């Protein structure tokens, strides 16, 4: 069992590393080419489109990780038709909103549309790949992620040397989406099949109600990296947004291990939820490992962050170096709370986790704009730290001495 978990962890790490590094390198190339101001415009458009993408995900990554099981007789697993139907309906409904984003950010309409199509295809690929990871195929998914991000980096190189515009870099994400979705669907068909009888559109409403809690939970967990850019874009010039985005990408590069823990340990903890002793042992191991990784990542960011920023971007981005101490504190906090949240999720405290996440996001949306207005980008980072602390406190209070949510 330990060897199986280790193999899954390695595969998950490789997949996340390729995705994170791919995203970082894309924004590095964009930053070097566009400069802080245009990078800020591009980053703001990307952030708002990504928020729509989180709605398009509709919480399926967490839902599938928790609920997908490999049949004991090795027969193909099943995906209800209404789940795929909901994805189609969401794309149709959200596309008009995506069309309006470039008008808010002042970028080209085509940039926003290409980003929306690309991120939607990545979401669809993740829709299928999460089912594959849930049955232990982390390594194969990691290979698909690597190939997809490599293809994206090739297009980023073309944009850097021959098409140094926002539109050129938006096609990077479209390329990643096309390749990843294609590779994942080919792998998925060997292990799963669509289930259900005649498709009825009314079933979509049932599927939406069933998965709505996962969508809200995912928005609460994953929206911070996009809401913060959107909030900053309201109060700061695009150049500041570009500087913040550069520091954020460096931070992501030294804090890439939290997601692999979630991908691997959530199914493991869920399966052990009925055995209190085994569950507590695995939960303690997860917390210690996450905390150690967080402390190490924070130390690296404080000590080496400015040098990394100068080396990866340019001197024009060096004013962002003063933000790394704030990002380091945020990293340590997020690693520590990640172990808490996945253990509570595995125990079935979804309602409590949902409330805590929504409270945390609401706190950011209230505190963030005020602190950003008062102290600019540093105020925003303080708001992120405070909102994360408040969310964790609420989660602990809601799950203390309470039965598991049904």
C-alpha positions, 0 to 999 in steps of 0.5 A: 500500500505504501509503495502504491501511494508513493507511486501515485504521489510521484505521478501526481507531483510530476503532473502538477510540476509540469502544469505549474512550471508550464504556466510559470514559463508562459507568464515569464515569456509574456512578462519579458515580451510585454512588460509589467503594464501589458502583462497586467492587462493580460493577467487580469483578463486571464484571472477573470476568465479563469473565474468563469472556468471554475464555474465551468469545472463545477466541482467535478475534480473533488467530486470525482476524486472522492466518489470514483471507484475502480470496479472490482471485476475490472470492467469499465467504470461509468460516467453518467450522461447528465454530467457531460450534458451539464458541462455542455450547458455550462459552456453555452451559458458562460460564453456570453459572460466570457465575451464581455470580459475583454471590454472590462479589461481593455484587451482585444476581444479575440484574446478573451475568446481564445483564452476562454476556449483554451481554459474550457478545453483544459477544464474538460480534460481535467473532467476526464483525467480526475476519474483516471487519477481516482483509480490510481492512473496518476503517472499516465495523467502526468505524461499527458500533462507533460506533453500538453504543457510542452506543446504549449511552451513551443507555442509560447516560444513562437509567441516570444520570438515571432508574435510578441502580443497578448493574442499570441500568448493566449493561443498557448492555452488553447494549444494546451487545452486541445492536446490535453483534452485529446490525450485524456479522452483517448486514455479515458475511453480505455477505462470508462464509458458513458452510462444511462439511458436516453438523455433527458435535459431535465436530468441536468438540473438534478446533476446540477443540484447534486454537484452544486456544493462541490462547485461552491467548495471549489470556488472557495478553495481555488478562486483566491489566485484569481479574485486577488488579481481582480481586486487589485485591478480595481484599485491599482494600475495595470503595471502594479497588477503585472508586478504582482503577477510576476511575484505570484508566479515565482511563489507558485514555482516554489510551492507546488506540492500542496496539490499532489497531496490533495490528489493522492491523499484525499482518496486514501483518507476517504477510504480510511474514514471508517477506521479511526486509528488508521485515519488519524495516523494518515491525517497526522502524517499529511499535516506534518508533511504539508507543514514541513513543505510549507516552511521549506517553500517559505524559506526558499521564497524569502531567501532566493525569491528576489534573485529568481525574480530578476533572473526569470523576468527582468529588472523592470519587475524588481519592485515586486521583490518586496512582496515575497515576505508576505507571500512566504507567510501565505504559503506556510499558512496554505500548506498547513490548512491544506492538510486540515481541509483534506482530512475534513473532506475525507471525513465527510464534512462537506457542508462545514467545509463549504461554509468555511470556504465561502466565509473565507472568500466573503472575508477576502471580498470585504477585507481585500478591497478595503486594505488594497485601497489603504495599502495597495498591493501589500494590503491585498496580501494582508487581506489574503492572509487574514481571510485564510486564517478566518476560514480555517478557524471557522472550519475548526469551530464548525467541525468540533464535536459535531457528527459528520455531515450527510 
